[in-house]
Amino acid sequence: MTQTGQHRVIRDSVIVGLAMFAVFFGAGNLIFPPQIGFLAGTGWNAALLGLLITGMLLPVLSVVALGLRGGTVERLCAPIAPWFGSALLGVTMLGLAWLIAVPRTASVAFETGFRTLAPALDPEVGIWLFVPLFFVVSTYSALDRSRVIDRIGRVLTPLLLGLLGIIVIWSIVAPLGVPADTGAAAPFRLGLLTGYQTGDVFGGIMFGIIFIEAFRDRGYTPGPRYTAALWGMALVTFLGLFFVYGGLEFLGATGSGVLSSDVPQAGLLTALVGKLAGGIGANTLAVAVLLACLTTAVGATAVLGEYIQKWTRGRVSYRAGVLAVSLTSLVQAFGGVDYIVALAEPIFLLLYPVGIAIVILGLLPRRWLNDGVWKGATLVAILMGVYDLAASLAGKFGVALPASLQAMHDAIPLASAGFAWLVPAVLGGLIGGMVWKLSGQPDRCRTETDPLPAQ
């Protein structure tokens, strides 16, 4: 690769990586890191490690896996079953992006951003003014899909990072206090499971195509240059997430001995920054919140519009799909942050094991796998997700699962850390791989495919 070529790869990696950071770092990513630090207190380091796995590393790797395995979810999941990728995409698009991610951006932007900037306005009146205006702006930005990445990567993200950087550096130079002993028994598990709520592993699987297509539009073709740009983009995104997540979690930890433990989830970050930097800091945060939520809304709406056009085979245009997403999300957003977070929890518990399993399989060398490994690991991950969903719903409704079933689950290695599904999924993959090899069936997973989606 020539020096000019290297400079171009670095430049494009930074632009697309910043855009990916902005799309990942949206509504949930603003409210969860400080909450984790606030609840973990002195255990914030262990909690950060858990969040690093599920909220930073795996989401970034999900886009890399997608880019290396054909560029689409259907190609990534082809070894499991021809229909599996489309089914997974449909469930996650409807259950996570449409019902959760896009509405949550507006709700958090209102509760953490707009209400800080307009404290005198009655919230009952303000929400009817702000939420429709938010979706007007995000819809306008998403309608011109050819410029979505450049708008986010060149303009919105640098401004967002600058504002958040001020808050993070301030919290380190002049911390609120010393992290308190909050009594959190398992801070690593707290960070790990709360990282699920960001939804970013599935965000990468669902929305990664827009970043892969951004490289294609810049003239990249399969080969070393494309692979280097893909990993460069991932590095830029990861570093941005680590800087901001770590800083916001540390801010929460330093406030664990300062603020009352009953601070509402949506108002915690505002309260922390208000204590740290007064009205100027709170207003700076409010602007950052609005930008973070807007960038996520724009990226998610654009991808949903693309898929609606694809699912309907062009009978619904991209523009009509974007408008449909915005209108339905507008209605859902009026439910508020707590309602949307409560709605999301069981969906994430069901889907995250299979999502992480697919990402890991997509990153492993092809020669290590056959289709049976994919099928066995995926099936077991789905079953473990069903158990997690059942346990969550049982707890919400005050129903106890059979004691023997709970004991079996708790005896699985890594169950206490929140990874009860991992060892069973590995065993499922090994058994599936052996059965598949003995059967002599052909392997889709070893078929080389174009890593860039067709236009």
Secondary structure, 3 states (H helix, E strand, C coil): CCHHHHHHHHHHHHHHHHHHHHHHCCHHHHHHHHHHHHHHHHHHHHHHHHHHHHHHHHHHHHHHHHHHCCCCHHHHCCCCCCCHHHHHHHHHHHHHHHHHHHHHHHHHHHHHHHHHHCCCCCHHHHHHHHHHHHHHHHHHHHHCHHHHHHHHHHHHHHHHHHHHHHHHHHHHHCCCCCCCCCCCCCHHHHHHHHHHCCCHHHHHHHHHHHHHHHHHHCCCCCCHHHHHHHHHHHHHHHHHHHHHHHHHHHHHHHCCCCCCCCCCHHHHHHHHHHHHHHHHHHHHHHHHHHHHHHHHHHHHHHHHHHHHHHHCCCCCCHHHHHHHHHHHHHHHHCCCHHHHHHHHHHHHHHHHHHHHHHHHHHHCCHHHCCHHHHHHHHHHHHHHHHHHHHHHHHHHCCCCCCHHHHHHHHCCCCHHHCCCCHHHHHHHHHHHHHHHHHHCCCCCCCCCCCCCCCC
